Amino acid sequence: MKVLFASSEIFPYAKSGGLADVADALPHILQEYVEISRVMPLYGFMDKDGFDYEKSYKISLGGIDYKINLYTKQSGSMRTYFIEAPLLSATKNLYCDKDGDYANNDLRFGIFCMALVELASMLNIAILHLNDWHTALCALFIHERKMKIKTVFTIHNLAYQGIFGKNSLERLGIDKKYFTMDGLEFYEKVNFLKAAIAYSDRITTVSPSYAKEILTKEFGCGLEGFLAHHKKKLTGVLNGINDTVFDPAKDAILPFTYDEKTLDNKYKNKADFIKRSKLKDPRRPLFVMIARLVEQKGIDLLIDSIKMLLEKKINLFLLGEGSAEFSKKLARFSNEHDNFEFFEGYDEELSHRIYAAADFLLMPSKFEPCGLNQMIAMRYGTIPIVHAVGGLKDSVHEDKKACGEGIVFKKQNKKEFLSAVERALKLKKEAKKFKATIEFNMGCDFSFRPSALEYLRLYKSLA
């Protein structure tokens, strides 16, 4: 069985969020069971000198021919294909710049989809595993051409759907017969993700709870009814992490490596981190947050609670980028309080040191399809404090002995959030219980292996 795993980003080549980590880790586990390769765009900021030129071919979209240059990279036993194309590869970023999303993203990723459908055909692929709206039109193109390739489409975040004006139909050469309620029409606009829901053979989400949540008005983002209609195709598979990249016992980024038997070194990481920051006294509980500065991640709740939070004898460190409004407020709080530091931006190495140093990770998300931060944190012996939604609810437990253990609050409001922090502080004072929780979590399997086996069963059902 030959599988092609398609994603708009794959770590370490390009990353804007957790999708890149999933596209790195999951195929590496799956290759133990199936013949799998990966494909992604070759963006303008990427250095193609490290890639091997494979071939060139042409595609046609909307009556226009586009030349596609195909490159490859062999890393161990994993082969990754990179598609270089006009418009797609001309930008300095993945999806947007300081002025917002690129206006031609419909055409950019339409070209990508047609190019990778041609690639799948050339490689004699049996199953094309698509991820998020950037790859969604592949399902429609395969359906239109009556190809034998089966498609699995994974929704990583339903809030991002790839919605464009009706004129996209002509630009993309899509027959108007697909512009219906049963196809990709969405309030008189073109919805890429809706096309994948309609024409994929199977649909997955990144956690079982999120698969149920998106069938409701609260989390369905306007597609709850359409998803309910295609419910028989829908499955929730909990994500995992790359436990070789995220391994405190072997992480070369850390000043001190450690495992559950050498937790003294975790404290050394904390002391070193505090020393390098503006924060003081490593004996204080260190709460951290690593997140995009958007409402989904509960940044507004944190800001609303931050004064009361900082009145407690804790240290707080936040790493993130996003909304200018949120950034401005967080920077002001950081200037006003010596026990809070805000680092604007994203730094992969810094994030590793944060996980290793922290006592608690804050994830007060309004919704969270899966979330990887909580799993990485527990791998590093940091206890997550999460809102009981989506993958957070599936992977963090407070009232039952199950991998992993943390602090869970059911309602996303200030009172519940601060109460959860108080329970965390109480746990920190109970030294034996606190250490036992850390040791238990570090012994849990948060890898992609259980997920890979579920995807394998899904693939076989389509064979």
C-alpha positions as CSV (number, residue, x, y, z in Angstrom):
1,M,0.0,0.0,0.0
2,K,1.5,3.3,-1.1
3,V,0.5,6.4,0.8
4,L,1.3,10.1,0.1
5,F,1.0,12.4,3.1
6,A,0.2,16.0,1.9
7,S,0.7,19.0,4.1
8,S,1.2,22.7,3.7
9,E,4.0,22.6,6.3
10,I,6.4,20.0,7.6
11,F,8.9,20.4,10.4
12,P,11.8,21.3,10.1
13,Y,11.3,22.7,6.6
14,A,8.5,25.1,7.3
15,K,6.4,25.6,10.5
16,S,3.7,27.9,11.7
17,G,2.0,25.6,14.2
18,G,1.3,22.1,15.3
19,L,0.4,20.8,11.8
20,A,4.1,20.9,10.9
21,D,5.0,18.7,13.9
22,V,2.2,16.2,13.1
23,A,3.4,16.0,9.5
24,D,6.9,15.3,10.7
25,A,6.1,12.7,13.4
26,L,3.1,10.7,12.1
27,P,4.6,9.6,8.8
28,H,7.7,8.4,10.5
29,I,5.7,6.0,12.6
30,L,3.4,5.0,9.7
31,Q,6.4,4.0,7.6
32,E,6.9,1.0,9.8
33,Y,3.6,-0.4,8.4
34,V,3.1,1.1,4.9
35,E,5.2,2.6,2.1
36,I,4.7,6.3,2.8
37,S,6.2,9.5,1.5
38,R,5.4,13.2,2.1
39,V,4.8,16.3,0.0
40,M,4.7,20.0,0.7
41,P,5.1,23.3,-1.1
42,L,8.6,24.7,-1.7
43,Y,8.1,28.2,-0.3
44,G,10.2,31.2,-1.3
45,F,12.0,31.4,2.0
46,M,13.3,27.8,1.8
47,D,16.8,26.9,0.6
48,K,16.4,24.4,-2.2
49,D,20.1,23.9,-2.5
50,G,19.8,21.0,0.0
51,F,17.2,19.3,-2.2
52,D,17.6,17.1,-5.2
53,Y,15.9,18.1,-8.5
54,E,13.6,15.3,-9.6
55,K,11.7,16.5,-12.7
56,S,9.4,19.1,-14.2
57,Y,5.9,18.7,-15.4
58,K,2.9,20.9,-16.4
59,I,-0.5,21.3,-14.9
60,S,-3.5,23.2,-16.2
61,L,-5.9,25.2,-14.0
62,G,-8.5,27.6,-15.2
63,G,-7.2,27.3,-18.8
64,I,-3.7,28.4,-17.8
65,D,-0.7,26.1,-17.8
66,Y,1.7,26.1,-14.9
67,K,5.2,24.6,-14.8
68,I,5.9,22.5,-11.8
69,N,9.4,21.8,-10.6
70,L,9.6,18.8,-8.3
71,Y,12.4,18.4,-5.7
72,T,13.1,15.7,-3.2
73,K,14.9,15.2,0.1
74,Q,15.8,11.8,1.5
75,S,16.2,11.9,5.3
76,G,16.9,8.4,6.6
77,S,14.1,6.2,5.2
78,M,11.7,9.1,4.7
79,R,11.4,10.8,1.3
80,T,9.8,14.2,1.1
81,Y,8.7,15.9,-2.1
82,F,8.7,19.6,-2.6
83,I,6.5,21.3,-5.2
84,E,7.9,24.5,-6.7
85,A,5.3,26.4,-8.7
86,P,4.5,30.0,-9.8
87,L,2.7,32.0,-7.1
88,L,2.9,29.2,-4.6
89,S,6.6,29.6,-4.2
90,A,6.9,33.3,-4.7
91,T,6.0,34.4,-1.2
92,K,8.3,35.0,1.7
93,N,5.9,33.4,4.2
94,L,3.5,30.5,4.2
95,Y,0.1,32.1,4.2
96,C,0.2,35.8,5.0
97,D,2.3,38.9,5.7
98,K,1.8,41.8,8.0
99,D,-1.1,43.0,6.0
100,G,-3.0,39.7,6.4
101,D,-3.6,36.6,4.2
102,Y,-2.2,36.6,0.7
103,A,-5.1,37.6,-1.7
104,N,-4.2,34.8,-4.1
105,N,-4.1,32.0,-1.6
106,D,-6.9,30.3,-3.5
107,L,-4.8,30.1,-6.6
108,R,-1.6,29.3,-4.8
109,F,-3.0,26.3,-3.0
110,G,-5.2,25.3,-5.9
111,I,-2.0,25.0,-8.0
112,F,-0.5,23.0,-5.1
113,C,-3.5,20.6,-5.0
114,M,-3.5,19.9,-8.7
115,A,0.3,19.5,-8.8
116,L,0.2,16.9,-6.0
117,V,-2.7,15.0,-7.5
118,E,-0.5,14.7,-10.6
119,L,2.4,13.6,-8.4
120,A,0.2,11.0,-6.7
121,S,-0.8,9.6,-10.1
122,M,2.9,9.5,-11.2
123,L,3.8,7.6,-8.0
124,N,1.0,5.2,-8.3
125,I,-0.3,6.2,-4.9
126,A,-3.2,4.2,-3.4
127,I,-4.1,6.6,-0.6
128,L,-3.6,10.3,-0.5
129,H,-3.7,11.6,3.1
130,L,-4.7,15.3,3.0
131,N,-4.4,17.8,5.9
132,D,-6.4,21.0,6.3
133,W,-7.8,23.3,3.7
134,H,-4.6,23.9,1.8
135,T,-4.8,20.3,0.4
136,A,-8.6,20.0,0.4
137,L,-9.2,20.6,-3.3
138,C,-7.3,17.4,-4.1
139,A,-10.4,15.4,-3.1
140,L,-12.6,17.3,-5.6
141,F,-10.0,17.0,-8.4
142,I,-9.7,13.3,-7.8
143,H,-13.5,12.9,-7.8
144,E,-13.8,15.0,-11.0
145,R,-11.3,12.9,-12.8
146,K,-12.7,9.6,-11.5
147,M,-9.3,8.5,-10.3
148,K,-8.9,5.3,-8.3
149,I,-6.9,7.1,-5.5
150,K,-8.6,7.0,-2.1
151,T,-8.5,10.1,0.1
152,V,-8.3,10.6,3.8
153,F,-8.8,14.2,4.9
154,T,-7.7,15.3,8.4
155,I,-9.2,18.5,10.0
156,H,-6.7,20.0,12.3
157,N,-8.7,23.1,13.0
158,L,-12.2,23.7,11.6
159,A,-11.9,27.4,12.2
160,Y,-9.6,27.7,9.2
161,Q,-11.5,26.7,6.1
162,G,-10.1,28.4,3.1
163,I,-13.0,30.6,2.1
164,F,-12.8,32.7,-1.1
165,G,-15.0,34.7,-3.4
166,K,-17.1,33.0,-6.1
167,N,-14.7,34.2,-8.8
168,S,-12.3,31.5,-7.5
169,L,-14.3,28.9,-9.5
170,E,-13.1,30.4,-12.8
171,R,-9.5,31.0,-11.6
172,L,-9.3,27.4,-10.5
173,G,-11.2,25.9,-13.4
174,I,-13.8,24.3,-11.2
175,D,-17.1,23.4,-12.8
176,K,-20.0,25.4,-11.5
177,K,-21.9,22.1,-10.9
178,Y,-19.8,21.8,-7.7
179,F,-21.0,25.2,-6.5
180,T,-23.9,23.8,-4.5
181,M,-24.9,23.2,-0.9
182,D,-23.8,19.6,-1.4
183,G,-20.4,20.7,-2.8
184,L,-18.1,23.7,-2.0
185,E,-20.7,26.5,-1.9
186,F,-20.7,28.3,1.5
187,Y,-22.9,31.4,1.8
188,E,-22.2,32.3,-1.9
189,K,-18.5,31.8,-1.4
190,V,-16.1,28.9,-2.2
191,N,-15.1,26.8,0.7
192,F,-12.1,24.6,0.2
193,L,-12.5,22.6,3.4
194,K,-16.1,21.9,2.6
195,A,-15.1,20.3,-0.7
196,A,-12.9,17.9,1.1
197,I,-15.7,17.0,3.5
198,A,-17.9,16.3,0.5
199,Y,-15.5,14.3,-1.7
200,S,-13.0,12.6,0.6
201,D,-13.5,8.9,1.3
202,R,-12.8,9.3,5.0
203,I,-12.6,12.4,7.3
204,T,-10.6,12.5,10.6
205,T,-10.1,15.0,13.3
206,V,-7.2,15.2,15.7
207,S,-9.0,14.0,18.8
208,P,-12.2,11.9,19.6
209,S,-13.8,14.8,21.6
210,Y,-13.3,17.3,18.8
211,A,-14.9,14.9,16.3
212,K,-18.1,15.1,18.5
213,E,-17.7,18.8,19.2
214,I,-17.7,19.9,15.5
215,L,-21.1,18.4,15.1
216,T,-22.5,21.1,17.4
217,K,-23.3,24.7,16.7
218,E,-20.8,25.9,19.3
219,F,-17.8,24.3,17.6
220,G,-19.0,23.6,14.1
221,C,-18.0,27.0,12.6
222,G,-21.1,26.9,10.3
223,L,-20.4,23.4,9.0
224,E,-22.0,21.4,11.8
225,G,-25.0,20.4,9.7
226,F,-22.8,19.4,6.7
227,L,-20.5,17.4,8.9
228,A,-23.5,15.7,10.5
229,H,-24.6,14.7,7.0
230,H,-21.2,13.1,6.4
231,K,-20.9,11.7,9.9
232,K,-20.4,8.1,8.7
233,K,-17.1,9.1,7.2
234,L,-15.9,10.9,10.4
235,T,-13.5,9.5,13.0
236,G,-11.5,11.2,15.8
237,V,-7.9,10.1,16.2
238,L,-5.9,11.7,19.0
239,N,-2.6,13.2,17.9
240,G,0.7,12.5,19.5
241,I,4.2,14.0,19.6
242,N,7.6,13.1,18.2
243,D,9.1,11.6,21.4
244,T,12.6,11.6,19.9
245,V,12.5,15.3,19.2
246,F,10.8,16.0,22.6
247,D,12.9,13.9,24.9
248,P,14.4,15.7,28.0
249,A,16.8,12.8,28.5
250,K,18.5,13.5,25.1
251,D,17.5,17.1,24.3
252,A,20.8,18.8,23.3
253,I,19.0,22.2,23.6
254,L,18.8,21.9,27.4
255,P,21.5,23.0,29.8
256,F,20.8,19.8,31.8
257,T,19.2,16.6,30.4
258,Y,17.0,14.5,32.7
259,D,14.4,11.8,33.1
260,E,12.0,10.8,35.8
261,K,14.8,9.4,37.9
262,T,17.0,12.5,37.7
263,L,14.5,15.3,38.4
264,D,17.1,17.3,40.3
265,N,18.3,18.3,36.8
266,K,14.9,19.7,35.9
267,Y,15.2,22.1,38.8
268,K,18.7,23.0,37.5
269,N,17.1,23.9,34.2
270,K,14.5,26.0,36.1
271,A,17.2,27.9,38.0
272,D,19.2,28.5,34.8
273,F,16.1,29.7,33.0
274,I,15.2,32.1,35.8
275,K,18.7,33.4,35.9
276,R,18.6,34.3,32.2
277,S,15.2,36.0,32.5
278,K,14.0,39.0,34.4
279,L,12.2,36.7,36.8
280,K,13.5,36.1,40.3
281,D,13.6,33.3,42.8
282,P,13.5,29.8,41.2
283,R,11.8,28.5,44.4
284,R,8.6,30.1,43.2
285,P,6.2,28.0,41.1
286,L,6.9,28.8,37.5
287,F,3.8,29.0,35.3
288,V,4.3,29.2,31.5
289,M,2.3,29.6,28.4
290,I,3.4,29.0,24.8
291,A,0.7,30.0,22.4
292,R,-0.5,32.0,19.4
293,L,-1.9,35.3,20.6
294,V,-5.5,34.7,19.5
295,E,-8.8,34.3,21.3
296,Q,-8.9,30.6,20.6
297,K,-6.0,30.1,23.0
298,G,-7.7,31.9,25.8
299,I,-5.3,34.9,25.8
300,D,-8.2,37.2,26.6
301,L,-9.0,35.1,29.7
302,L,-5.3,35.2,30.8
303,I,-5.3,39.0,30.4
304,D,-8.5,39.3,32.3
305,S,-7.1,37.2,35.1
306,I,-3.4,38.3,35.1
307,K,-3.5,40.9,37.9
308,M,-5.0,38.4,40.4
309,L,-2.7,35.7,39.0
310,L,0.4,37.8,39.6
311,E,-0.6,38.8,43.1
312,K,0.1,35.1,44.0
313,K,3.7,34.2,44.8
314,I,4.4,32.8,41.4
315,N,6.5,33.5,38.3
316,L,4.8,33.7,34.9
317,F,6.5,33.5,31.5
318,L,4.7,33.7,28.1
319,L,6.1,33.0,24.7
320,G,3.9,33.9,21.7
321,E,3.0,36.0,18.7
322,G,-0.1,37.1,17.0
323,S,-2.7,39.8,17.8
324,A,-1.0,43.3,18.1
325,E,-3.7,44.2,20.6
326,F,-2.9,41.3,22.9
327,S,0.9,41.8,22.4
328,K,0.6,45.4,23.5
329,K,-1.4,44.5,26.7
330,L,1.0,41.7,27.6
331,A,4.0,43.9,27.1
332,R,2.5,46.5,29.4
333,F,1.9,43.9,32.1
334,S,5.4,42.6,31.7
335,N,6.8,46.1,32.2
336,E,4.7,46.6,35.3
337,H,5.4,43.3,37.1
338,D,8.7,41.8,38.0
339,N,7.2,38.3,38.2
340,F,5.9,38.3,34.6
341,E,7.9,38.2,31.4
342,F,6.5,38.3,27.9
343,F,8.7,37.2,25.0
344,E,7.0,38.2,21.7
345,G,7.7,35.9,18.8
346,Y,8.4,32.2,18.5
347,D,11.7,30.5,19.2
348,E,11.8,26.7,18.9
349,E,14.9,26.3,21.1
350,L,13.5,28.6,23.7
351,S,10.3,26.6,23.8
352,H,12.3,23.5,24.8
353,R,14.0,25.3,27.6
354,I,10.6,26.7,28.8
355,Y,9.1,23.2,29.0
356,A,12.1,21.9,30.9
357,A,12.1,24.8,33.4
358,A,8.4,25.1,34.1
359,D,6.3,23.6,36.9
360,F,2.9,24.3,35.2
361,L,1.8,25.0,31.6
362,L,-1.3,27.1,31.1
363,M,-3.7,26.1,28.3
364,P,-7.0,28.0,28.9
365,S,-8.2,27.5,25.2
366,K,-11.8,28.3,24.2
367,F,-11.5,25.3,21.9
368,E,-8.6,23.0,21.1
369,P,-8.9,20.3,18.3
370,C,-6.0,18.5,20.0
371,G,-3.1,20.6,21.2
372,L,0.4,19.2,21.4
373,N,1.8,21.6,24.1
374,Q,0.2,19.7,26.9
375,M,1.7,16.4,25.8
376,I,5.2,18.0,25.3
377,A,4.9,19.5,28.7
378,M,4.0,16.2,30.4
379,R,6.9,14.6,28.6
380,Y,9.2,17.2,30.2
381,G,7.7,16.8,33.6
382,T,5.6,20.0,33.5
383,I,2.0,19.7,34.7
384,P,-0.7,21.2,32.3
385,I,-3.6,23.3,33.5
386,V,-6.3,23.0,30.7
387,H,-9.8,23.8,29.8
388,A,-11.8,20.6,29.3
389,V,-12.3,20.8,25.5
390,G,-11.3,18.8,22.5
391,G,-7.9,17.0,22.7
392,L,-7.2,18.7,26.1
393,K,-10.1,16.8,27.6
394,D,-8.9,13.5,25.9
395,S,-5.2,13.8,27.0
396,V,-5.3,15.5,30.5
397,H,-7.1,14.1,33.5
398,E,-7.6,15.3,37.0
399,D,-10.0,13.0,38.6
400,K,-8.9,9.6,37.3
401,K,-5.6,7.7,37.2
402,A,-4.9,7.9,33.5
403,C,-2.1,9.2,31.2
404,G,-1.6,12.0,31.7
405,E,-2.5,13.8,34.9
406,G,-3.0,17.5,35.3
407,I,-5.4,20.2,36.4
408,V,-8.7,20.5,34.4
409,F,-11.3,23.2,34.6
410,K,-14.7,22.8,33.0
411,K,-15.9,26.3,32.3
412,Q,-13.8,28.8,30.5
413,N,-14.1,31.8,32.8
414,K,-12.0,33.7,35.3
415,K,-13.4,32.0,38.4
416,E,-12.8,28.5,37.1
417,F,-9.4,29.4,35.7
418,L,-8.1,30.9,39.0
419,S,-9.5,28.0,40.9
420,A,-7.5,25.7,38.8
421,V,-4.4,27.7,39.5
422,E,-5.1,27.4,43.2
423,R,-5.4,23.6,42.9
424,A,-2.0,23.6,41.1
425,L,-0.4,25.7,43.9
426,K,-1.8,23.3,46.4
427,L,-0.4,20.3,44.5
428,K,3.0,22.0,44.3
429,K,3.1,22.2,48.2
430,E,2.4,18.5,48.4
431,A,5.9,17.6,47.4
432,K,5.5,13.8,47.2
433,K,2.3,14.0,45.2
434,F,3.7,16.6,43.0
435,K,6.8,14.6,42.2
436,A,4.7,11.4,41.8
437,T,2.5,13.2,39.2
438,I,5.6,14.3,37.3
439,E,7.1,10.9,37.3
440,F,3.9,9.2,36.2
441,N,3.4,11.6,33.3
442,M,7.0,11.2,32.1
443,G,6.5,7.5,31.9
444,C,3.4,7.8,29.7
445,D,3.4,7.2,26.0
446,F,2.5,10.4,24.2
447,S,4.0,9.2,20.9
448,F,2.2,8.8,17.6
449,R,2.3,5.0,17.7
450,P,-1.3,4.5,19.0
451,S,-2.6,7.1,16.5
452,A,-0.6,5.5,13.6
453,L,-2.3,2.1,14.3
454,E,-5.7,3.8,14.1
455,Y,-4.7,5.4,10.8
456,L,-3.4,2.1,9.5
457,R,-6.8,0.5,10.2
458,L,-8.5,3.4,8.3
459,Y,-6.2,2.9,5.3
460,K,-6.8,-0.8,5.2
461,S,-10.6,-0.2,5.2
462,L,-10.1,1.7,2.0
463,A,-7.9,-0.8,0.3
